[in-house]
Amino acid sequence: MKRTYSIIVGVFIVNLSWGQIDNFQSGVSISHLSYKVKDMCMCPGEQYRKDLIGYSEFVGMDYFDKKYVDISANLGVISKGGTDPYYDYSNKKFSQILNYASINTIVNFKYPIADKLIPYVNIGPSTDILFYNNQYHNIFPTNSYYYFHRITFTFLFGGGLKYEFNKYQIGFLYERYANVLKIAHIPSYDVFVTASTINLTVGYKLK
């Protein structure tokens, strides 16, 4: 696992060495769990199917910056999970919170308007590493019948708008994270998470 972390961080550092625009993203995540049931006798019902509001924080670099396209490498943290429609004894909703360290490389397709206002759409892969699970002190239990996967792979896509002035950029970005692979191993059903983020973006041109 340490080797995997080293490879991921190494690729990110190489990407940064070619960077032309330094950027920061901060906002909220909205997510819920879904299930593919294998045994109807063990159906999870409404468990964690309601939206959980979390956080999204990323830093990164844009490189190969051209008029209509560029590539972004981003590293940060994102909160995913879901809530129940039920409440505990303290009148708080039950929730499943999964916090991930996330790294992605995405392609941005831009269409500048008057060289200052830049709408764009993006698409690319993301690798997420689980580091916090609010339901378990040991987020990687040795029980082979029930555990969350430490690393998951996500396909993301979205769009946003940037405004440029001098060497600065400011805007917003909406992205959708689609987990095509399950995030947990449970014998009676597969667990998936769907998440979206809405971020404020701030950038600075280095070159």
C-alpha positions as CSV (number, residue, x, y, z in Angstrom):
1,M,0.0,0.0,0.0
2,K,2.9,2.4,0.7
3,R,4.1,1.8,-2.8
4,T,0.7,2.7,-4.2
5,Y,0.7,6.0,-2.2
6,S,4.2,6.8,-3.5
7,I,3.3,6.2,-7.1
8,I,0.2,8.4,-6.8
9,V,2.1,11.3,-5.1
10,G,4.9,10.9,-7.6
11,V,2.6,11.2,-10.6
12,F,1.0,14.3,-9.0
13,I,4.4,16.0,-8.4
14,V,5.5,15.3,-12.0
15,N,2.3,16.9,-13.2
16,L,2.9,20.0,-11.0
17,S,6.3,20.5,-12.5
18,W,4.6,21.3,-15.8
19,G,2.0,23.6,-14.2
20,Q,1.0,26.9,-15.7
21,I,-1.9,27.9,-13.4
22,D,-2.1,27.3,-9.7
23,N,-5.6,26.7,-8.4
24,F,-7.6,26.2,-5.2
25,Q,-11.1,24.7,-4.9
26,S,-13.3,24.8,-1.8
27,G,-17.0,23.9,-1.4
28,V,-19.5,21.3,-0.5
29,S,-20.2,17.7,-1.4
30,I,-23.6,16.1,-1.7
31,S,-23.7,12.3,-1.7
32,H,-25.8,9.2,-0.9
33,L,-25.4,5.4,-0.9
34,S,-27.1,2.9,-3.2
35,Y,-27.2,-0.8,-3.3
36,K,-27.2,-3.8,-5.6
37,V,-29.0,-6.5,-3.7
38,K,-28.0,-10.1,-4.0
39,D,-30.1,-11.6,-1.2
40,M,-33.6,-10.0,-0.7
41,C,-33.7,-11.4,2.8
42,M,-30.8,-9.0,3.7
43,C,-32.0,-5.8,1.8
44,P,-30.6,-2.7,3.4
45,G,-33.9,-0.8,3.0
46,E,-33.6,3.0,3.2
47,Q,-30.2,2.9,5.0
48,Y,-28.1,5.9,4.1
49,R,-30.0,6.5,0.9
50,K,-30.7,10.2,1.8
51,D,-28.2,13.0,0.9
52,L,-25.3,13.8,3.2
53,I,-23.8,17.3,3.0
54,G,-20.0,17.2,3.4
55,Y,-17.0,19.1,2.2
56,S,-14.7,19.3,-0.8
57,E,-11.2,20.9,-0.7
58,F,-8.6,20.6,-3.5
59,V,-5.4,22.2,-4.7
60,G,-3.9,21.7,-8.1
61,M,-2.3,22.9,-11.3
62,D,-3.5,23.4,-14.8
63,Y,-0.9,22.6,-17.5
64,F,-0.8,22.4,-21.4
65,D,-3.0,25.4,-21.2
66,K,-4.4,26.2,-24.7
67,K,-7.2,28.4,-25.8
68,Y,-9.8,25.6,-26.0
69,V,-8.3,22.9,-23.8
70,D,-6.1,22.3,-20.8
71,I,-5.3,19.4,-18.3
72,S,-5.8,19.7,-14.5
73,A,-4.1,17.7,-11.8
74,N,-5.7,18.0,-8.4
75,L,-5.1,16.7,-4.9
76,G,-7.5,17.1,-1.9
77,V,-10.1,15.6,0.4
78,I,-13.8,14.9,-0.2
79,S,-16.5,13.7,2.2
80,K,-19.0,11.1,1.0
81,G,-21.7,8.9,2.5
82,G,-25.4,9.2,3.2
83,T,-28.0,9.7,5.9
84,D,-31.0,7.7,7.2
85,P,-34.6,9.0,7.2
86,Y,-34.6,8.0,10.9
87,Y,-33.3,9.8,14.1
88,D,-31.3,8.6,17.1
89,Y,-32.2,9.3,20.8
90,S,-30.7,12.8,20.6
91,N,-32.9,13.7,17.6
92,K,-30.0,13.5,15.1
93,K,-30.1,11.6,11.9
94,F,-28.1,8.5,11.5
95,S,-25.3,9.0,9.0
96,Q,-22.5,7.1,7.3
97,I,-19.5,9.5,6.7
98,L,-16.6,8.4,4.5
99,N,-13.7,10.8,4.1
100,Y,-11.3,10.3,1.2
101,A,-8.0,11.7,0.1
102,S,-8.5,12.2,-3.6
103,I,-6.3,12.7,-6.7
104,N,-7.6,13.3,-10.2
105,T,-6.4,14.3,-13.6
106,I,-9.0,15.8,-15.9
107,V,-9.3,17.4,-19.3
108,N,-11.1,20.8,-19.5
109,F,-12.7,21.8,-22.7
110,K,-13.1,25.6,-22.8
111,Y,-14.9,28.1,-25.0
112,P,-13.7,31.7,-24.1
113,I,-16.1,34.6,-24.3
114,A,-14.4,38.0,-25.0
115,D,-11.1,36.4,-23.6
116,K,-12.3,37.0,-20.0
117,L,-15.3,34.8,-19.3
118,I,-14.5,31.1,-19.8
119,P,-17.3,28.4,-19.6
120,Y,-16.0,24.9,-19.7
121,V,-16.8,21.2,-19.2
122,N,-14.5,18.5,-17.9
123,I,-14.0,14.8,-17.7
124,G,-11.5,12.4,-16.2
125,P,-10.6,9.6,-13.7
126,S,-10.1,10.0,-9.9
127,T,-8.5,7.8,-7.3
128,D,-9.9,8.0,-3.8
129,I,-8.2,6.7,-0.6
130,L,-10.4,6.1,2.4
131,F,-8.9,7.6,5.7
132,Y,-12.0,8.0,7.9
133,N,-15.2,6.1,8.6
134,N,-17.5,7.4,11.4
135,Q,-19.1,4.1,12.0
136,Y,-16.0,2.1,12.9
137,H,-12.9,2.8,15.0
138,N,-11.1,0.4,12.7
139,I,-12.1,1.4,9.2
140,F,-10.4,-1.6,7.7
141,P,-11.7,-4.5,9.8
142,T,-10.2,-7.9,9.3
143,N,-13.6,-9.5,9.0
144,S,-13.6,-10.9,5.4
145,Y,-17.4,-10.7,5.2
146,Y,-17.8,-7.0,5.7
147,Y,-15.3,-4.2,4.9
148,F,-14.9,-1.0,3.0
149,H,-12.4,-0.9,0.2
150,R,-9.3,1.2,1.0
151,I,-8.9,2.5,-2.6
152,T,-11.7,3.2,-5.0
153,F,-11.7,4.5,-8.6
154,T,-14.1,7.1,-9.7
155,F,-15.1,8.6,-13.1
156,L,-15.9,12.3,-12.8
157,F,-17.4,14.9,-15.1
158,G,-18.8,18.4,-14.8
159,G,-18.6,22.0,-15.8
160,G,-18.0,25.5,-14.6
161,L,-17.3,29.1,-15.4
162,K,-14.1,31.2,-14.8
163,Y,-13.5,34.9,-15.0
164,E,-10.0,36.1,-15.7
165,F,-8.5,39.4,-14.7
166,N,-4.8,40.2,-14.8
167,K,-3.1,36.9,-13.7
168,Y,-6.0,35.8,-11.5
169,Q,-9.0,33.5,-12.1
170,I,-12.2,33.2,-10.1
171,G,-15.3,31.0,-10.7
172,F,-17.3,28.0,-9.7
173,L,-17.2,24.3,-10.6
174,Y,-19.8,21.5,-10.5
175,E,-18.6,17.9,-10.7
176,R,-20.3,14.6,-10.5
177,Y,-18.4,11.5,-9.1
178,A,-19.7,8.2,-10.4
179,N,-18.4,5.1,-8.6
180,V,-18.7,2.3,-11.2
181,L,-17.1,-0.1,-8.7
182,K,-18.5,-1.0,-5.3
183,I,-17.0,0.8,-2.2
184,A,-17.7,-2.0,0.3
185,H,-17.7,-5.8,0.4
186,I,-20.9,-7.2,1.9
187,P,-22.0,-10.8,1.1
188,S,-25.7,-9.9,0.6
189,Y,-25.4,-6.7,-1.4
190,D,-22.9,-4.4,-3.1
191,V,-22.6,-0.8,-1.9
192,F,-22.0,2.2,-4.2
193,V,-21.8,5.9,-3.5
194,T,-22.8,8.8,-5.8
195,A,-21.4,12.2,-5.0
196,S,-21.5,15.7,-6.5
197,T,-19.4,18.8,-5.5
198,I,-20.0,22.5,-5.9
199,N,-16.8,24.5,-5.5
200,L,-15.6,28.0,-5.6
201,T,-12.4,28.1,-7.6
202,V,-9.5,30.6,-7.4
203,G,-6.5,30.5,-9.7
204,Y,-3.2,32.3,-10.4
205,K,-1.3,32.2,-13.7
206,L,2.3,31.3,-13.1
207,K,3.4,31.6,-16.8
